[in-house]
Amino acid sequence: MPRDINFFGVLLPGILPLFLLTLLLQVAIDSLLNRIGAYRRSWHPALVRVCLFVCIFSGLLIFLYK
């Protein structure tokens, strides 16, 4: 994966596609967890959402950059 992506003359970071993929996966998993009622059992639902995002993003980075 390249370090920078040239998008119409603007250099964007190479991890931007992974970030966008993480957003899509996080929204899908978040809606699934909300539908089954997992957030009613958690102490702080916003913290669970942030941790879920960080885990997905770091997992994709480790998988693709290793």
VOFI-119871 format. One record per residue (C-alpha): residue number from 1; residue in three letters; x, y, z. Coordinates in nm, 4 decimals, always signed. Example, Ala and Ser with C-alpha at 12.3 -4.5 7.8 and 13.67 -1.06 7.14 Angstrom:
REM VOFI-119871
SITE    n  res         x         y         z
SITE    1  ALA   +1.2300   -0.4500   +0.7800
SITE    2  SER   +1.3670   -0.1060   +0.7140
REM end
This chain:
REM VOFI-119871
SITE    n  res         x         y         z
SITE    1  MET   +0.0000   +0.0000   +0.0000
SITE    2  PRO   +0.1468   +0.3384   -0.0919
SITE    3  ARG   +0.2320   +0.5903   +0.1751
SITE    4  ASP   +0.0477   +0.8729   -0.0017
SITE    5  ILE   -0.2423   +0.8711   -0.2468
SITE    6  ASN   -0.2522   +1.1365   -0.5154
SITE    7  PHE   -0.6152   +1.2502   -0.5450
SITE    8  PHE   -0.6438   +1.5226   -0.8106
SITE    9  GLY   -0.3167   +1.6778   -0.7013
SITE   10  VAL   -0.3853   +1.6504   -0.3288
SITE   11  LEU   -0.1738   +1.4016   -0.1346
SITE   12  LEU   -0.3830   +1.2017   +0.1095
SITE   13  PRO   -0.2517   +0.9587   +0.3720
SITE   14  GLY   -0.2282   +0.5960   +0.2662
SITE   15  ILE   -0.4376   +0.4762   +0.5590
SITE   16  LEU   -0.7400   +0.6841   +0.4546
SITE   17  PRO   -0.9062   +0.3901   +0.2693
SITE   18  LEU   -0.8612   +0.1761   +0.5815
SITE   19  PHE   -1.0171   +0.4500   +0.7917
SITE   20  LEU   -1.3197   +0.4679   +0.5604
SITE   21  LEU   -1.3535   +0.0888   +0.5585
SITE   22  THR   -1.3365   +0.0932   +0.9381
SITE   23  LEU   -1.6170   +0.3492   +0.9489
SITE   24  LEU   -1.8386   +0.1266   +0.7331
SITE   25  LEU   -1.7627   -0.1845   +0.9382
SITE   26  GLN   -1.8144   -0.0001   +1.2648
SITE   27  VAL   -2.1545   +0.1321   +1.1561
SITE   28  ALA   -2.2630   -0.2185   +1.0522
SITE   29  ILE   -2.1425   -0.3837   +1.3750
SITE   30  ASP   -2.2816   -0.0969   +1.5829
SITE   31  SER   -2.6284   -0.1367   +1.4344
SITE   32  LEU   -2.6118   -0.5114   +1.4928
SITE   33  LEU   -2.5112   -0.4645   +1.8572
SITE   34  ASN   -2.7841   -0.2050   +1.9018
SITE   35  ARG   -3.0426   -0.4375   +1.7510
SITE   36  ILE   -2.9574   -0.7265   +1.9836
SITE   37  GLY   -2.9526   -0.4970   +2.2876
SITE   38  ALA   -2.5868   -0.5213   +2.3840
SITE   39  TYR   -2.5644   -0.1526   +2.4711
SITE   40  ARG   -2.8278   -0.1838   +2.7427
SITE   41  ARG   -2.5898   -0.4107   +2.9331
SITE   42  SER   -2.2819   -0.1917   +2.8970
SITE   43  TRP   -2.1705   +0.0669   +3.1482
SITE   44  HIS   -2.0824   +0.3349   +2.8926
SITE   45  PRO   -2.2119   +0.2751   +2.5360
SITE   46  ALA   -2.0056   +0.5578   +2.3838
SITE   47  LEU   -1.6881   +0.4057   +2.5249
SITE   48  VAL   -1.7819   +0.0674   +2.3774
SITE   49  ARG   -1.8296   +0.2326   +2.0377
SITE   50  VAL   -1.4901   +0.4039   +2.0518
SITE   51  CYS   -1.3182   +0.0832   +2.1621
SITE   52  LEU   -1.4894   -0.1063   +1.8810
SITE   53  PHE   -1.3643   +0.1494   +1.6283
SITE   54  VAL   -1.0081   +0.1353   +1.7633
SITE   55  CYS   -1.0047   -0.2452   +1.7599
SITE   56  ILE   -1.1317   -0.2665   +1.4015
SITE   57  PHE   -0.8916   +0.0020   +1.2767
SITE   58  SER   -0.5867   -0.1435   +1.4481
SITE   59  GLY   -0.6795   -0.4941   +1.3350
SITE   60  LEU   -0.6988   -0.3823   +0.9725
SITE   61  LEU   -0.3679   -0.1977   +1.0026
SITE   62  ILE   -0.1920   -0.5003   +1.1513
SITE   63  PHE   -0.3455   -0.7334   +0.8920
SITE   64  LEU   -0.2493   -0.5209   +0.5916
SITE   65  TYR   +0.0848   -0.3752   +0.6998
SITE   66  LYS   +0.2433   -0.6885   +0.8445
REM end
